[in-house]
Amino acid sequence: MACLEAPQFPRVPDDLRRADGRSVYQPHGGTLYALTAQLDLEEQLVATAAAPGAPRLPAEASARFLGADAEQLRADLCEPAHCDALRATVGCGLTRAQAAAAYHALTDPCRVSVILAPAGSGKTTTAGQIAAAFRAHGHVVFGTATSQNATTVLQAAIGGQAANLAKFLGHSPDGERGKFSLSHELPAGSVVIVDEASLTSLPDLKDVTGHAAARGWKVILIGDSEQLAAVERGGGLRLLAARLGYAELPHALRFAEPWEQEASIRLRAGDVTVLEDYDDHGRITGAPLEEALEQARRGYVAAVLDGLDPLLMAACRDTCREVGRRIREDLIHHGLVEQGAEVALRDGQVASRGDLIICRQNSKAEAGEPGRPLTNGDVMQVLDVAPAR
């Protein structure tokens, strides 16, 4: 066990010390400790990730593929993160910020390269260009992520092979690691793109980088260190970004309103004053539960009738079931859901032709695509209800 607390400086006078000798300015229970094994794992990870010799592309070839100038791309990597000039696009359609990040990943000699990307900044689009560039120069590209949903999105972006991290590393349900690893199938010179990398545990990151070092791969980590961390031992993305350096996608491009693009980045950074902007634009409302349910129902149905694909979130399953029931009645009234044969769901819910259902568990059943299993979070539509036998 190692203490992570640095000695206090300057020394506190004796009359400001407790009976145990600690300063009165140090909070009780505030000392941080770490297992030596954990610190050793982190140092091994950093050393492996920082080692040179990974597959990379020549600077000029990378810039040419991106439709940009190599010197300009290198200069863009040094620009302040939120420079508006980086919003301009280059030949391949990426913004200058995205192209610079792609250039960093394509030309970096380190075994691992890091791209930090807030939500809505175009990370999957950037990953697709990185994959296309490496593939055009003869490299096999493989995508992986901790969750199956993220893996599915990544696979579509890179247009190639992908598997969730547990499958890629061969984790078995009983906790055994590496037994049926897909990683053995990748040849030397391959490129592995890890999406949503903040969710990747330190042991898994160590395994991926270890395989990369042993087999001559390149690993590209893409994620947001300010979003959710791994369920297991986390912090690996933040650690590698701090020790190796990183490229950044600084602009939240997903939003149509310029004020909301900036507000999203400020909210991500923990700037609570940005809530005033959301309030000024009518994005924060409150109501008693019954009134809130009705507002949610009307807003959702109106969006569907306008041809949009709305997302409605509720704080608990009981509320979710109730608002779902009300919405379904409206959709039946408007003819978007058929009032006919029904299939029973959990908790007394039913569905008929036209209804949308969110999957709550993983399954081995195919999800409409050959070889892709149904996963938690997939949205399915009821196309028909078979007659009862």
Beta strands, then each sheet from edge to edge (+ up, - down):
strand 1: 2-3
strand 2: 33-34
strand 3: 112-116
strand 4: 141-144
strand 5: 161-162
strand 6: 191-194
strand 7: 218-223
strand 8: 247-248
strand 9: 343-344
strand 10: 350-351
strand 11: 356-358
strand 12: 379-381
sheet 1: 1+ 2-
sheet 2: 5+ 4+ 6+ 7+ 3+ 8+
sheet 3: 9+ 10-
sheet 4: 11+ 12-
end
